Amino acid sequence: MKKLLVLMVFVGTTAIAQVKGNGNIETRGFPATNLTDLEIGLYADILIDPSKPEGFRITTDSNLFDLIDTEVVDGTLKLDQDEWIQASKRMKIVIGGPNIKRVQQGTNAMVRIINLDTKTFNAVALNGTILISGKTDILGVGAENGWVDAGQTKAKEVFLNIWGHGKAVIDPIDLLDAKLSKEASLELIGQPKRIKGNIKNALSNANSVTNGTIRYISFKIKNNSNNRNNFYVIGPKPDGRNFSYGFPMMPGKVRKEKWTTGTKVYKVNPLGLKKLLVTIKATDEDTIVELF
């Protein structure tokens, strides 16, 4: 029975083992026929240029290419990893496609979109950052905990939806139609002719996170419950952006952290629902913060 238990632990451990890059960096090209939608679940520096022909190239370790999903299905490219991988150097991806109409960022990395020139375009930042430059008639911007910076994009109409702690920088000319959570942050480069929705609170939030009061502090957190729990953390950066990620902790465990003041820690239940536990304060520096 003891041998069986050891075997089960070994199998479970190897099943989730991380594949590390071999240090042999290569660049490979891939086709992307009729690419219209891009969903990013792969941690990498990504440049998207709609003025370039369809296709993309990836620069990373040679042993990781077979573990990256590169197939375009029904116009959608879901850039993700088939197994848990760690590149020896930051992965770089360059994508071309004149028909790209939607980009969704799901990691904490940055996506840059240049030379945008289209009738409609949609950018969704669940996490991380999307930086856009160019022009479009209609720009759709969505954000959960990420940041969409379209301050260098001329758009006649902007339809904005922030349902979490996300932030947007936009420059609408004719219309801004906004649906914003109370935690949303918004920066307007210019003043549109018409505004639908209440943006006052979001503008105030943007000012509050860039006033220099936010700083990083070192401390420890403790799962002082009797259960293993999953947690989600989101906090402001001094430049106005957010960071966020999830992590598990065993009962009684303590871990070191360096987060900003104002960072919030949530408990995540099996259904994915979040409950706020603590908000980090300046007085927590060099202490142990109990989560329960």
Secondary structure, DSSP 8 states (H G I E B T S, - for coil): -HHHHHHHHHHHHHHT--EE--S-EEEEEE--TT--EEEE-S-SEEEEETTS-SEEEEEEEGGGGGGEE--EETTEEEEEESS-EE-SS--EEEEE-TT--EEEE-SSSEEEEEEEEEEEEEEEESSSEEEEEEEEEEEEEEESSSEEEEEEEEEEEEEEEE-SS-EEEE-EEEEEEEEE-TT-EEEESS--SEEES--HHHHHHHHHTTSS---EEEEEEE--SSS-EEEEEEEE-TTS-EEEEEEEE-TT-EEEEEEETT-EEEEE-TTS-EEEEEE--GGGTTSEEE--
